[in-house]
Amino acid sequence: MKKLLFLAAFFIGFSALAQEEVKLNWLTDFEEAKKISKKEKKPILIYFTGSDWCPPCKMLKEDFFYTKKFKKKSKNFVLVMADFPRRIDIITDAERQQNRKLAQKYNTKNKFPNLVAVNHKGKELDNIMSYNMMRNTNRHYKFLDKVLKNY
């Protein structure tokens, strides 16, 4: 029994360390993101998520965003997270208002997860909605490559 508990604790700790390794600079202020985008000549990647209730969002986070491959590609983007949690203590009221405005413009179908690429003026370049249960991220990487190629 002690060995089983030790192994469980080891794997949980290892999993947490693996996820902590990949630190991303998610912004929550879209206006700030547009300024950075213009200055650094990078597209903005907006991630619409329901962090505390959306199973596909949680899977995409683990399979895509928490990878070294994404971390490397993310350096070519300004990252913005628009979270729509059910718990009210996860984001501020100001963030909630801003996220609603972003969704009215860029996530009109109210789909989660949803990735939207825009330029520094806020013009939509492309988007990709949903995540499959096969947990295959190839489509998402192709989306990033397409945005970068056409930017």
C-alpha positions as CSV (number, residue, x, y, z in Angstrom):
1,M,0.0,0.0,0.0
2,K,2.8,2.4,0.9
3,K,4.5,1.7,-2.5
4,L,1.2,2.5,-4.3
5,L,0.8,5.8,-2.4
6,F,4.4,6.7,-3.2
7,L,4.0,6.0,-6.9
8,A,0.8,8.0,-7.0
9,A,2.4,10.9,-5.3
10,F,5.5,10.7,-7.6
11,F,3.4,10.7,-10.8
12,I,1.2,13.5,-9.6
13,G,4.3,15.6,-8.6
14,F,6.0,14.7,-11.9
15,S,2.9,15.7,-13.9
16,A,2.7,19.0,-12.1
17,L,6.4,19.7,-12.8
18,A,6.0,18.9,-16.5
19,Q,3.1,21.3,-16.8
20,E,4.9,24.0,-14.8
21,E,7.8,23.8,-17.2
22,V,5.8,25.5,-19.9
23,K,5.2,29.1,-18.8
24,L,3.2,31.2,-21.3
25,N,2.7,35.0,-21.2
26,W,-1.1,35.1,-21.5
27,L,-2.4,38.7,-21.5
28,T,-5.9,39.6,-20.5
29,D,-5.9,43.2,-21.8
30,F,-6.7,43.2,-25.5
31,E,-5.7,46.9,-25.9
32,E,-2.3,46.2,-24.5
33,A,-2.0,43.1,-26.8
34,K,-2.7,45.3,-29.8
35,K,0.0,47.7,-28.9
36,I,2.5,44.9,-28.4
37,S,1.4,43.3,-31.6
38,K,2.0,46.5,-33.6
39,K,5.4,47.1,-31.9
40,E,6.7,43.6,-32.3
41,K,4.9,42.9,-35.7
42,K,3.3,39.7,-34.4
43,P,-0.3,38.5,-34.8
44,I,-2.5,38.2,-31.7
45,L,-3.8,34.8,-30.7
46,I,-7.0,35.0,-28.7
47,Y,-8.0,31.8,-26.8
48,F,-11.6,31.6,-25.8
49,T,-12.0,29.2,-22.9
50,G,-14.2,28.1,-20.1
51,S,-11.4,27.2,-17.8
52,D,-13.4,25.6,-15.0
53,W,-16.3,23.9,-16.9
54,C,-15.2,23.1,-20.5
55,P,-13.7,19.6,-20.8
56,P,-12.4,20.1,-24.4
57,C,-10.8,23.4,-23.2
58,K,-9.0,21.5,-20.4
59,M,-7.8,18.8,-22.8
60,L,-6.6,21.4,-25.3
61,K,-4.7,23.2,-22.5
62,E,-3.0,20.0,-21.5
63,D,-2.4,18.5,-25.0
64,F,-1.5,21.8,-26.9
65,F,-0.7,24.8,-24.7
66,Y,1.3,22.8,-22.1
67,T,3.8,21.5,-24.7
68,K,7.3,22.7,-25.5
69,K,6.3,22.8,-29.2
70,F,3.5,25.3,-28.5
71,K,5.8,27.3,-26.2
72,K,8.3,27.6,-29.0
73,K,5.6,28.6,-31.6
74,S,4.0,31.0,-29.1
75,K,7.0,33.3,-29.3
76,N,5.6,34.4,-32.7
77,F,2.3,35.5,-31.3
78,V,0.9,37.9,-28.7
79,L,-1.2,35.7,-26.5
80,V,-4.6,36.8,-25.1
81,M,-6.8,34.6,-22.9
82,A,-10.5,35.3,-22.8
83,D,-11.8,33.1,-20.0
84,F,-15.5,32.5,-19.4
85,P,-15.5,30.6,-16.0
86,R,-18.6,29.8,-14.1
87,R,-16.9,30.5,-10.8
88,I,-16.9,34.3,-10.2
89,D,-13.6,34.4,-8.3
90,I,-11.4,33.2,-11.2
91,I,-11.4,36.5,-13.2
92,T,-12.1,40.1,-12.3
93,D,-15.3,42.0,-13.3
94,A,-13.3,44.1,-15.7
95,E,-11.8,41.0,-17.4
96,R,-15.3,39.5,-17.6
97,Q,-16.6,42.7,-19.3
98,Q,-13.7,42.8,-21.7
99,N,-14.1,39.1,-22.5
100,R,-17.8,39.6,-23.4
101,K,-16.8,42.4,-25.8
102,L,-14.2,40.2,-27.4
103,A,-16.7,37.3,-27.7
104,Q,-19.3,39.6,-29.3
105,K,-16.8,40.4,-32.0
106,Y,-14.7,37.2,-32.4
107,N,-16.6,34.3,-30.8
108,T,-20.2,35.0,-32.1
109,K,-21.0,31.3,-32.2
110,N,-20.1,31.0,-28.5
111,K,-18.0,27.9,-29.1
112,F,-15.3,26.7,-26.7
113,P,-12.4,26.3,-27.1
114,N,-12.0,28.8,-29.9
115,L,-8.7,30.2,-31.2
116,V,-8.9,33.5,-33.1
117,A,-5.9,35.2,-34.8
118,V,-6.1,38.9,-35.4
119,N,-3.7,41.6,-36.5
120,H,-2.7,44.7,-34.4
121,K,-5.8,46.6,-35.6
122,G,-8.1,43.8,-34.5
123,K,-8.9,42.5,-37.9
124,E,-9.6,38.8,-37.8
125,L,-7.1,36.7,-39.8
126,D,-8.4,33.2,-39.1
127,N,-10.0,31.0,-36.4
128,I,-10.3,27.4,-35.3
129,M,-13.1,26.1,-33.1
130,S,-13.4,23.1,-30.9
131,Y,-11.1,20.2,-30.1
132,N,-11.6,16.6,-31.0
133,M,-11.9,13.7,-28.5
134,M,-9.0,11.9,-30.3
135,R,-6.8,14.6,-28.7
136,N,-5.0,15.3,-32.0
137,T,-3.5,18.7,-32.1
138,N,-2.2,18.6,-35.7
139,R,-5.1,20.8,-36.9
140,H,-4.2,23.4,-34.3
141,Y,-0.5,23.5,-35.3
142,K,-1.5,23.8,-39.0
143,F,-3.7,26.7,-38.0
144,L,-0.8,28.5,-36.3
145,D,1.5,27.8,-39.3
146,K,-1.1,29.1,-41.7
147,V,-1.6,32.3,-39.7
148,L,2.2,32.9,-39.5
149,K,2.7,32.2,-43.2
150,N,0.0,34.7,-44.2
151,Y,0.9,37.4,-41.7
